[in-house]
Amino acid sequence: MSFTGTQDKCTACDKTVHFIDLLTADGVPYHKTCFKCSHCKGILSMCSYSSMDGVLYCKTHFEQLFKETGSFSKKFTPGGKSSDKELARAPSKISSAFSGTQDKCAACQKTVYPLEKLTLEGESYHKSCFKCSHGGCILTTSSYAALNGVLYCKIHFGQLFMEKGSYNHMKKKSESQEALPDVVPDEQPAPPPQDENREDN
């Protein structure tokens, strides 16, 4: 009995694929070593690949491609620039929900993508940046308090008020989005008012 081999050709390199080295994805034959992401050239496995129109991607680059372009086209935009033809067409509702954004996180000043975005009081935040400026507690939309653009959890907000009896010593956001120190130096307390109706003996 003789082994005749296979007649399958690898889609990536167009060479004969021997049975021992054959990997079939979506009915298409590949050498195991040719089964790579078209963007990063990383070797893929059956559980780590995505494919669009016969082009292979690792899961990371497949998702990144969708975020950058708003669609699953075959190419990444070089340098993040779109062609004039792409700019002329209006994005669909779905693609605009996942495409790039100009929103910056009020806490870290980095881009906030729609899937990780919280918008409160006109400001955008990463979910991981939405935390108390005093204690670092993770906040929710129902557990935060804000004063002068600075976020606090309700517990620390109350504690800081009780310390001084006012909010004057709490952080304030400056023009450059940086916070000032927690406490403003105490002023000398005014002497208690003298009771004019008091009789001296």
C-alpha positions in Angstrom: 0.0 0.0 0.0 1.5 3.3 -1.0 0.7 6.7 0.4 -0.3 9.1 -2.4 -0.5 12.3 -0.3 -3.0 15.1 -0.9 -3.7 17.4 -3.7 -4.7 20.3 -1.4 -2.9 23.6 -1.9 -2.4 26.0 1.0 -4.4 29.1 0.5 -1.7 31.3 1.9 1.4 30.0 0.0 -0.2 28.0 -2.8 2.1 25.0 -2.0 0.9 21.4 -1.5 -0.2 20.7 2.0 0.7 17.2 3.4 -1.9 15.6 5.6 0.3 15.9 8.8 0.6 19.7 8.3 -3.0 20.3 7.1 -5.3 22.7 8.9 -8.7 23.4 7.5 -10.6 26.6 8.5 -14.0 27.4 7.0 -13.4 24.6 4.5 -10.1 26.3 3.3 -6.8 24.4 3.6 -3.7 25.9 5.2 -0.3 24.8 6.4 -0.3 25.1 10.2 2.6 27.5 9.9 0.8 29.6 7.2 -2.3 30.0 9.4 -1.4 33.6 10.5 -3.0 36.9 11.3 -2.7 39.1 8.2 -1.9 42.1 10.3 0.6 41.0 13.0 1.7 37.7 11.4 1.1 35.8 14.7 0.3 32.1 14.4 -3.4 31.4 14.9 -5.3 28.4 16.3 -8.8 27.2 15.6 -10.1 29.0 18.6 -8.1 32.3 18.2 -8.9 33.3 14.7 -11.4 35.4 12.9 -11.9 35.6 9.2 -13.5 38.2 6.8 -13.7 37.6 3.1 -10.9 34.9 3.4 -8.5 37.3 5.2 -7.3 35.9 8.6 -7.0 37.9 11.8 -6.3 37.2 15.4 -9.2 38.2 17.7 -7.4 41.3 18.9 -6.8 42.7 15.4 -10.2 41.7 14.1 -11.8 43.8 16.9 -9.3 46.6 16.5 -10.1 46.8 12.8 -13.8 47.1 13.6 -13.2 49.8 16.1 -11.0 51.8 13.7 -13.0 51.5 10.6 -16.5 50.9 11.9 -16.8 47.9 9.6 -15.1 44.7 8.9 -13.3 45.8 5.7 -10.1 44.1 4.7 -7.6 46.8 5.6 -6.6 49.0 8.5 -6.5 52.7 7.7 -2.9 53.8 7.4 -2.1 56.3 10.0 -5.7 56.5 11.0 -6.6 58.5 7.9 -9.6 57.6 5.7 -9.9 58.0 2.0 -12.0 60.8 0.6 -14.4 58.1 -0.7 -15.0 56.8 2.8 -15.5 60.3 4.2 -18.2 61.0 1.7 -20.5 58.3 2.9 -22.4 58.6 6.1 -21.7 56.0 8.8 -24.4 53.6 9.7 -25.9 53.8 13.2 -24.3 50.5 14.3 -20.8 51.4 12.9 -20.8 54.8 14.5 -21.5 53.2 17.9 -18.2 51.3 17.6 -16.0 53.5 15.6 -13.5 56.0 16.9 -14.4 58.9 19.0 -13.0 62.3 19.9 -14.3 62.1 23.5 -11.5 62.3 26.2 -11.8 61.0 29.7 -12.1 63.9 32.2 -9.9 62.0 34.7 -7.0 60.7 32.5 -7.4 62.8 29.3 -7.2 59.7 27.1 -9.7 58.7 24.4 -12.9 57.1 25.7 -14.4 54.5 23.3 -18.2 54.0 23.4 -18.0 50.5 25.0 -16.1 51.8 28.0 -17.7 55.2 28.4 -19.7 56.8 31.2 -21.1 60.2 30.7 -22.1 62.2 33.7 -22.7 65.9 34.1 -21.5 66.5 30.6 -18.1 64.8 31.2 -17.0 61.4 29.7 -15.1 58.9 31.8 -13.6 55.4 31.4 -15.4 53.1 33.7 -12.1 52.3 35.4 -11.3 56.1 35.9 -14.7 56.8 37.5 -13.5 56.7 41.1 -13.4 58.8 44.3 -10.6 61.4 44.2 -10.2 61.1 48.0 -10.1 57.4 48.6 -10.0 55.8 45.1 -13.2 54.0 45.6 -14.9 52.7 42.4 -18.0 54.8 41.8 -21.4 54.0 40.3 -23.9 56.5 38.9 -25.8 56.2 42.1 -22.9 56.4 44.6 -21.0 59.5 43.5 -21.0 63.2 44.4 -19.2 65.9 42.5 -18.1 69.3 43.6 -16.3 71.7 41.3 -15.7 68.9 38.8 -14.0 66.6 41.3 -15.6 63.2 42.0 -16.2 61.7 45.5 -18.0 58.7 46.8 -20.9 59.8 49.0 -19.2 58.5 52.1 -16.0 60.6 51.7 -18.0 63.6 50.5 -20.0 63.5 53.7 -16.9 62.9 55.9 -15.0 65.8 54.3 -18.0 68.1 54.9 -18.2 67.1 58.6 -14.5 67.8 59.1 -14.8 71.5 58.5 -18.5 72.2 58.3 -18.3 73.4 54.7 -17.0 72.4 51.3 -14.5 75.2 51.0 -11.4 73.0 51.9 -12.2 70.3 49.3 -10.4 69.9 46.0 -11.1 72.2 43.2 -10.5 71.6 39.5 -8.2 74.2 37.9 -8.2 75.3 34.3 -5.6 72.7 33.4 -7.8 69.8 34.8 -5.4 69.2 37.8 -6.7 69.0 41.3 -5.5 71.2 44.1 -4.5 69.8 47.5 -7.2 68.3 49.7 -7.1 70.9 52.4 -6.8 74.7 52.1 -4.9 76.1 55.1 -7.2 77.1 58.0 -7.9 80.8 58.5 -7.7 82.1 62.0 -11.2 81.7 63.5 -12.9 85.0 64.4 -13.3 85.5 68.2 -16.8 84.7 69.4 -19.0 87.8 69.5 -19.2 89.5 72.8 -22.6 89.7 74.4 -23.3 93.4 74.8 -26.1 92.8 77.1 -23.9 91.2 79.7 -23.5 93.1 82.9 -20.1 93.4 84.6 -20.0 93.2 88.4 
